[in-house]
C-alpha cells in the first residue's frame, strides 16, 4: 500500500488516459499511463457505465513480466457536459521490475454473470532516471518538508466559476449547479469555500445533492486560454427557480492555493457568478394547474370494492414522475367539490430523490401521495370523482393533463347488530385481549433480557478491542498514525479514516472515540484492531 501511495503521487501530474476499445455491457479498461519506471505502479480502472453488477473474478494476475493486483472498487454518479451517468469502477494495481515492452495479463471480470475479458494492453517499463534515483523516497513528511519541483506551466491568475446545467429554464424547473476552478501553474491546486462568506442564490430554492460527482474535461479553452480544471465536489446544488427574470447565482468566495508549494500562501478570490434566465410559463394553463413542472403520472390505490353504509373506506391517489414535485395539489380538489361531507383529505406525503429517470437521464424524481377517507351517505353503487393533475412538460413545451383510473364501490345497507351479539362479541374480545397481553408482556421481558446480555458482552468485547488498538498505536496521531498503519498492511482508505478520527478527538481515548463514530467507522476500528493483533 505504501508503494501504491508513492506511485500515485509521482504520476498524478502526468496522468493521461489510455482507453481500450468499448466492450459489451458498456465496460471500459482505462490505464492511467502506458509507461512506468521499474518499481513504480500504474492503475487500471475497469468501468461499467449504466446499470448492472460488475465484480472481479481473480484477485491477482502474474505472467512473470507484469504483476496485477485488485485493490478495490468505487461508485460514481457523473455529470459530463451536463449528461448524467452512473458508473461502477474496479481498480487494479500494475507493476513490473523487468525493463522492456510487456503485455498485461488478461483481466477477467463478471458483469451480470457474464465474463468480460480485456483485449491486449501493453506497457513500457523503463529504468529510473538519475534524478529519480537521487530523489529520496516520498513519505508522509515530504508533503510539508520536501522540495517538490516547480510546475512547467506558466502561472496565471486562478478563477472560480459557478456553472449550471441550463442557462435558460422555466419557472419551477429544477437545474444543477456547481463550482469549477480554472488554473495554470499550480502543481496540486487547493480549493475550499470561504466559511465566512455565504452563497447567494436569489429567488432560487437550493439543496445540496449527495452521491453526485460532476466531471468536465481536465483541460479546456476558457476565455481564449488553455486552462486546467478542478470541480469542487463537496457542494453540488439542486436549484429550483421561484421567480421569472435574469439572475446571477452562486456568488461567494473561495480559498485557492497550491498544496505542494512549501511556504506558499493561499488567496481568497470571488466567484465568477453564473447567469440563468428564468422564463415564465406559457399562457393557456388548465384550471387545475398549480405550477407543477416535469413529466408525471397518476394512479388510484384502493382495496375494498364493497362496504356497509356508515363505515369508512380508505384509499390514496399517487402522483409520481420526473420533477421536483412542487405545485402538485389535491387531485380530487375537495375544496371545490360538489358533494360535501363524504370525502376527506387525511394527509399528504412527499418524497424526492436525485436518480436515474425513466427518460434515461438523471434528475429529480418525486412521489406525492394523498390519503383520503370516504363515508357514503347513500346506498347502492357509487363512483369516486375523477382524480386529475395538470402539469407543464418542458420536453413537449405544453401543458398536459392526466386522470386517475375510475373506481366504483358498492354501499350495502347499514349493518344491524343485536344486544346479545354485542355482549357476546365483547366477552370474546376481552378474553382474547387478555391472552394477547400476557403473551406480549412475557415476550417483551424475554427479549429485553436477551438484548441486555448481548449488549453487555458486546460492550466488553469492544472495550477490549479498543484498548488493544490503543496499546498498538500509542500516542501516534494524524499523518504519523496513517503512515504507521500503511506500513502494517492496513488499506489506505481505512488508515486515512483512523488518522482523521485521531485528529478530531485528540484528547479522547479510543474507547470514547468508538462511541462517537458512525457504524461504518466502528467496523473499520474493530477490523484494524484485529489486523494489528495478528
Secondary structure by P-SEA (a helix, b strand, c coil): caaaaaaaaaaccccccccccccccbbbbbbcccccccccbbbbbbccccbbbbbbcccccccccbbbbbccccccccccccbbbbbbbbbbbbbbcccccccccbbbbbcccbbbbbcbbbbbbbccccccccccccccccccccccccccccccbbbbbbbccccccccccccccbbbbbbccccbbbbbccccbbbbbcccbbbbbccbbbbccccccccccbbbbbbbccbbbbbbbccccccccccbbbbbbbcccccbbbbbbbccbbbbbbbccccccccccccccccbbbbbbbccccccccbbbbbcccccccccccccccccccccccccccccccbbbbbbbbcccccccccbbbbbbbbbbbbbcccccccccccbbbbbbccccbbbbbbccbbbbbbcccccccaaaaaaaaaaaaaaaaaaaaaaaaaaaaaaaaaaaaaaaaaaaaaaaaaaaaaaacccccaaaaaaaaaacccaaaaaaaaaaaaacccccaaaaaaaccaaaaaaaaaaaaaaac
